[in-house]
Amino acid sequence: MPMVKLVEYQEASSEARAVFDDIMATRKTDWVNNFWKVLASHPPTMRRVWESVKQVMAPGALDPLTKEMLYIAVSVTNACEYCIHSHTAAARAKGLTDAQLAELLAVVGLANQTNALADGYRVPVDPQFVPR
C-alpha cells in the first residue's frame, strides 16, 4: 500500500501534468507508471527526480542496456521490488536476455557476499588498488 494516494493525470496539478506529459513524450508512450503517480503528490520532488532521470539515463559513455543493468543491480541490493520490476522490464525492452539477467544476478549476489565479508573482516585495502 502506498504511503500517499496515486495521482492520476486528470487529478494532477498543472505542474505534475507537465511532468507527466514530458515523461510520455520522452518515453514515446501513452501511460505513466505508478512511481511517477506517487511522486505527483509532491510535484517539486517529481520534477527534480524526472530531470535527474533524463540526465543520468540519457545516452552517454554507457549504453542504455548497461545503465538499466546497473539500475537492476542496485535495486536488487537495496531490495526495491518496484525498481527491480520496472528496470528489468526496461532492460528487456533494450534486449536483456534471460541468460544475461541470470548472470547479472549471480554477480550481484557474489558482490554482496564478498562485500559483506571484506567489510566484516575489515580487510585493509591493498596499496596497488589506490590511485596514485
N, C-alpha and C positions, 0 to 999 in steps of 0.2 A: 504494500500500500504506500503510495507516495506521501511525502510529508506535506505537500501542497497540492491543490487541485490542478489537474492538467488544463491548460488554457487552450481551447480550440481557436482556430483562426477567426471565426466570426465573433468570438467573445474577447479577442485580444485588443489591447490598446493600439493606438496608431504606431507607436514605437515598436512594439512587438510584431505587429503586422509587417512593418517594413523589413524586419529581420527575417520573418517567415518568407516573405517574397524573395529576398536575396538568397536565402537557403535554396528555395525551389528553383530559382533561375540559375544559380551556380551549379547545383546538382542535376539540373535538367530533369526535374521530377515534379509531380503534382501533389506530393504529400510531404509532411514534416513529421519526423519521428517524435516519440514521447519525451526524449531527453530535452528537446527544444520546447515542447509544450510545457514541461515543468519549469524550465528556466524563464518562460514567458511570464511567470508570476512576478518576476523582478527584471523588467526589461533592460536596465543598465548592465546587469550581470550577463543576461542573454547576449546583448550586443558585444560586450567585451570578449566573451568566450568565442562567439562566432567569428569575430575579427581575428582572434588568435588562431582558430582552426583554419581559416582561409590562408593565413600567412604560413603557418607551420606545415600544413599538409599540401601546399602548392608545389608544383614541380620545382625540383632543385637538384642538389648533388645526389640525393637518394631517390630512387624511382618510387612511384606510388605504391606498388605492392610491398616493397621493403618497409615503407612507412607504416602501412597497415599491419604488417607482421610485427613490427616493433610495438605498435599500439596493442596488439593482442598479447604480446609477451608481458608488457607492463600490467595490462588488465588482469591477466591470469595471476601474476604475482600479487596484485592488490585485491584479488578476489572480487572484481567488479563484474558480476554476471551480465548486467546490461551491456557494458562495454565489450565484453568477450563476444557476445552475440552480434552486436552491431558491427564491430570491426572485423569479425570473421566473415560476416555477410559481405562487407565492403571488399575484403581481400579476395573472397571467392569471385566477386564480380570483376576483379582485376586479374583473375587467373589462378588463384591459390588452389592447389590440388590437395586431395586427402593425404597423399604422401608427404607433401610439404608441411601441412598442418601437424601431422604426427611427429615429424622430425623437429619442428619448431617447439612443440610441447615437450618433447624429450629434452631439448636444450634448456628450455625454461626450468623444467624440473631439476635437471642436473645443476644449473647455475644456482638455483635457490638452495639446493642441498650443500654445494661446495661453499657458497657464500656464508651459510649458517655455520659450517664447520670452521672456516677461516676466521670468522668473527668470534665464534665461541672460544676457539683456541688462541685468539689474539695473535695470529701469525704475523711476524714482522715483515714488512714489505721489503723485497729484495732491492738493493740499490740499482740493479740493472733495469728495473721496471720504472724507475723515476726519471722523467725527462730532465735533461741537463740544460 
